[in-house]
Amino acid sequence: MKIAPLAQVKNKLSAYVNESRDSPVIITKNGRPVALLTGIDENDDLDSLLLAHNPRFLEILKEARIRVLKTGGIKHKDFWKQMAKRRQAVQK
């Protein structure tokens, strides 16, 4: 992992993008970390990467975990029954 000041990254962005393919680059401003530059492999799922850093999506997951802990959730087979009913309703 490399740490670099923002001004330096701005001047040599292409070089840092290339470096980020091997390991992340932490970008600092006034000596404090402000961003992380990480490479994206062609096999990476871009949607998954974006969702992993989306505050609203993470909040939805947190709320769902709490709800499952409180209610016990639903059984696997019951979930798929509900999905089948919804699909049928949409097709009508």
C-alpha positions as CSV (number, residue, x, y, z in Angstrom):
1,M,0.0,0.0,0.0
2,K,1.2,3.4,-0.9
3,I,0.4,6.8,0.7
4,A,0.7,9.9,-1.4
5,P,-0.3,13.6,-1.1
6,L,-3.2,14.8,-3.2
7,A,-1.0,17.4,-5.1
8,Q,1.4,14.6,-6.1
9,V,-1.4,12.3,-7.2
10,K,-3.0,15.1,-9.3
11,N,0.3,15.6,-11.1
12,K,0.9,11.9,-11.8
13,L,-2.6,10.4,-11.8
14,S,-1.9,7.9,-14.6
15,A,1.1,6.5,-12.6
16,Y,-0.9,6.2,-9.4
17,V,-3.8,4.5,-11.3
18,N,-1.3,2.0,-12.6
19,E,0.1,1.5,-9.1
20,S,-3.4,1.0,-7.7
21,R,-3.7,-2.2,-9.8
22,D,-1.2,-3.9,-7.6
23,S,-2.2,-2.3,-4.2
24,P,-4.4,0.5,-3.0
25,V,-3.1,4.1,-2.8
26,I,-4.1,6.2,0.2
27,I,-4.4,9.9,-0.8
28,T,-3.8,12.5,1.8
29,K,-4.6,16.2,2.1
30,N,-2.7,18.2,4.7
31,G,-1.3,14.9,6.0
32,R,-4.7,13.3,6.6
33,P,-6.1,10.4,4.6
34,V,-9.0,11.6,2.4
35,A,-9.4,9.0,-0.3
36,L,-8.5,5.5,-1.4
37,L,-7.5,4.8,-5.0
38,T,-8.0,1.1,-5.7
39,G,-7.7,-0.7,-9.0
40,I,-10.7,-2.5,-10.6
41,D,-10.0,-5.8,-12.2
42,E,-12.0,-6.6,-15.4
43,N,-13.4,-9.6,-13.4
44,D,-14.7,-7.4,-10.6
45,D,-18.4,-6.8,-10.3
46,L,-18.6,-3.0,-10.5
47,D,-22.1,-3.0,-9.0
48,S,-20.9,-4.9,-6.0
49,L,-18.0,-2.5,-5.5
50,L,-20.3,0.5,-5.7
51,L,-22.9,-1.0,-3.3
52,A,-20.2,-1.9,-0.8
53,H,-19.5,1.8,-0.4
54,N,-23.0,3.2,-0.7
55,P,-24.2,4.5,2.7
56,R,-27.9,4.1,1.9
57,F,-27.5,0.5,0.8
58,L,-25.4,-0.3,3.9
59,E,-28.1,1.3,6.1
60,I,-30.8,-0.9,4.4
61,L,-28.7,-4.0,5.1
62,K,-28.3,-3.0,8.7
63,E,-32.0,-2.4,9.1
64,A,-32.7,-5.8,7.5
65,R,-30.3,-7.6,9.9
66,I,-32.0,-6.0,12.9
67,R,-35.4,-7.0,11.6
68,V,-34.3,-10.6,11.1
69,L,-32.8,-10.7,14.6
70,K,-36.1,-9.4,16.0
71,T,-38.5,-11.5,14.0
72,G,-36.5,-14.5,13.1
73,G,-37.0,-13.8,9.4
74,I,-38.9,-16.2,7.2
75,K,-38.0,-19.7,6.1
76,H,-36.2,-20.3,2.8
77,K,-39.1,-22.1,1.2
78,D,-41.6,-19.5,2.3
79,F,-39.5,-16.8,0.8
80,W,-39.5,-18.5,-2.6
81,K,-43.3,-19.1,-2.4
82,Q,-43.7,-15.3,-1.9
83,M,-41.4,-14.6,-4.8
84,A,-43.4,-16.9,-7.0
85,K,-46.7,-15.2,-6.0
86,R,-45.2,-11.8,-6.8
87,R,-44.0,-13.0,-10.2
88,Q,-47.5,-14.3,-11.0
89,A,-49.0,-11.0,-10.0
90,V,-46.6,-9.1,-12.2
91,Q,-47.3,-11.3,-15.2
92,K,-51.1,-10.8,-15.0
